[in-house]
Amino acid sequence: MIAEERAIYEGRSRERRNEIVELHRQGLKGYEIARELSVSVGLVSMRLKEAREAGIDLTRYTADGDMGQKTAP
C-alpha cells in the first residue's frame, strides 16, 4: 500500500469538511450528515468543531434559502 501525498489528503479533508458544513447549514443533524456521506458521526462532529474554530459561519439556512438566525448548539 502506498500513502497518498499530504497535499492530496489535506485537499480531500477540506472538501469533506466543506460538504459537512453545507449539509449542516441545510439543517441536517450530525447523524444524518454521517449517513449521507458514509462517515462516522464522530468525524462529522470533529469537522464541525474544526470549522467553528477556523471561524467558518455555521449559520443554518431558512426555508427560503436565506441565512437565518444563528441557533445555539
C-alpha positions as CSV (number, residue, x, y, z in Angstrom):
1,M,0.0,0.0,0.0
2,I,1.3,3.5,-0.9
3,A,0.3,6.5,1.2
4,E,-1.1,9.4,-0.7
5,E,0.7,12.8,-0.8
6,R,-0.1,15.1,2.1
7,A,-1.4,17.8,-0.1
8,I,-3.9,15.4,-1.7
9,Y,-5.1,14.2,1.7
10,E,-5.5,17.7,3.0
11,G,-7.4,18.7,-0.1
12,R,-9.8,15.8,0.3
13,S,-10.2,16.6,4.0
14,R,-11.0,20.3,3.3
15,E,-13.6,19.2,0.7
16,R,-15.2,16.8,3.1
17,R,-15.4,19.5,5.8
18,N,-17.0,21.8,3.3
19,E,-19.6,19.2,2.4
20,I,-20.3,18.6,6.1
21,V,-20.6,22.4,6.8
22,E,-23.0,22.8,3.8
23,L,-25.2,19.9,4.9
24,H,-25.2,21.3,8.5
25,R,-26.3,24.7,7.1
26,Q,-29.1,23.0,5.3
27,G,-30.4,21.8,8.7
28,L,-29.3,18.2,8.8
29,K,-28.3,16.7,12.1
30,G,-24.9,15.1,12.7
31,Y,-26.2,11.5,12.3
32,E,-28.0,12.5,9.1
33,I,-24.8,14.1,7.7
34,A,-22.9,11.0,8.6
35,R,-25.3,8.7,6.9
36,E,-25.4,10.9,3.8
37,L,-21.6,10.9,3.4
38,S,-21.0,7.4,4.7
39,V,-18.7,8.6,7.5
40,S,-18.9,8.3,11.3
41,V,-20.8,10.7,13.5
42,G,-17.6,11.4,15.3
43,L,-15.9,12.6,12.1
44,V,-18.9,14.9,11.4
45,S,-18.6,16.3,15.0
46,M,-14.8,16.8,14.6
47,R,-15.1,18.6,11.3
48,L,-17.8,20.9,12.6
49,K,-15.7,21.7,15.6
50,E,-12.7,22.5,13.3
51,A,-14.9,24.7,11.2
52,R,-16.1,26.7,14.3
53,E,-12.5,27.1,15.5
54,A,-11.5,28.3,12.0
55,G,-14.2,30.9,12.1
56,I,-16.4,29.4,9.4
57,D,-20.0,30.6,9.7
58,L,-22.2,27.6,10.6
59,T,-25.5,29.6,10.5
60,R,-28.3,27.4,9.1
61,Y,-30.4,28.5,6.1
62,T,-34.0,29.4,6.5
63,A,-36.7,27.6,4.5
64,D,-36.4,30.3,1.8
65,G,-32.7,29.8,1.4
66,D,-31.6,32.9,3.3
67,M,-29.2,32.7,6.2
68,G,-31.4,32.6,9.4
69,Q,-30.7,33.4,12.9
70,K,-27.8,31.6,14.4
71,T,-29.1,28.8,16.6
72,A,-27.5,27.8,19.8
73,P,-25.8,24.4,19.8
